[in-house]
Amino acid sequence: MHCLNCGNPVEEDDLFCGECGYKLRRRFQSVNVAEREISQAKSHEASNNGSQSTQVDENKNVVSQQSDSTMKHSKDENAKHNEQFQNEALQQHTSNHQQRPQFSQSSTYQKHQHSDYQQQGQFSQQTKAVTEESKGFFKSAFVSSDYVIKSSQSFSFKLIISLLIIGFIMLGILLASIIPVEISYIGTSKSSVIISIIVGIILFLAIIIGATYAMTRLVVRQPITFKKVLSDFVLINSVSVAILVLSIILMLANAYRFGASVTLLSLLLFIISGIYMMAKYSKNNDTRISSFYGVIIYIIIQSNF
């Protein structure tokens, strides 16, 4: 300790300063009292601060506990919501998977139905086109066949094959009406006889058409297609077919002699038609050899068959 007046070091029990004689006891007591009050105030304040900090810590703990519980509750809610969402998504996926085959089946049925409609539409269009072409064909066959042979015009394979099929069907019906039923008692059925006749006629026509095409290519320099030759052959022999049908009708009317002569006439027209076509092609185009020699070769081929 020091004297409050001169700063000389003094003891705590001294009443007066030994240097300046300053009375120390009361001053020290007041200083000690003040120091004790200050220390008590500080300790009181520290205790208050401690209690406040404890309360704040308690409040923080309560708040943290509340926040933890809130977060836990929120996590539980989120987990429940996610689980519910996953269940709904699974149910939706299952329902879609169950409905998908029905949709695919319906779409497949619609595709097949659409393709059927397209095929029917294409078939109707082709039938209409063939019908319109057949009108011009028969008009040219009985009115202006020479003009068609001279030109490069040819009819479609669909029309030609359709006419051949129709002609063979009509021929089979007429033969079935002419051939008697009693022929089956000989050991040969009626249907087999009709089939044999039709097959023979097909071979006969194939030989004639093939020989006509071969002689045409031999005689004429310009390339004439098989389609053109076949189209002109069917066009010209429309008259021959009409005569053949007439001969069968005469036989049905019991005019067998006259009907047989008309049948021979129709067969002769089938053979002559090839010679007529070669003569027309030779007249309208350049030739390699004389058409006369082509006709001779053609007759030789026909006579051998």
Secondary structure, 3 states (H helix, E strand, C coil): CECCCCCCECCCCCCECCCCCCECHHHHHHHHHHHHHHHHHHHHHHHHHHHHHHHHHHHHHHHHHHHHHHHHHHHHHHHHHHHHHHHHHHHHHHHHHHHHHHHHHHHHHHHHHHHHHHHHHHHHHHHHHHHHHHHHHHHHHHHCHHHHHHCCCCCCHHHHHHHHHHHHHHHHHHHHHHCCHHHHHHCCCHHHHHHHHHHHHHHHHHHHHHHHHHHHHHHECCCCCHHHHHHHHHHHCHHHHHHHHHHHHHHHCCCHHHHHHHHHHHHHHHHHHHHHHHHHHHHHCCECCCHHHHHHHHHHHHHHC
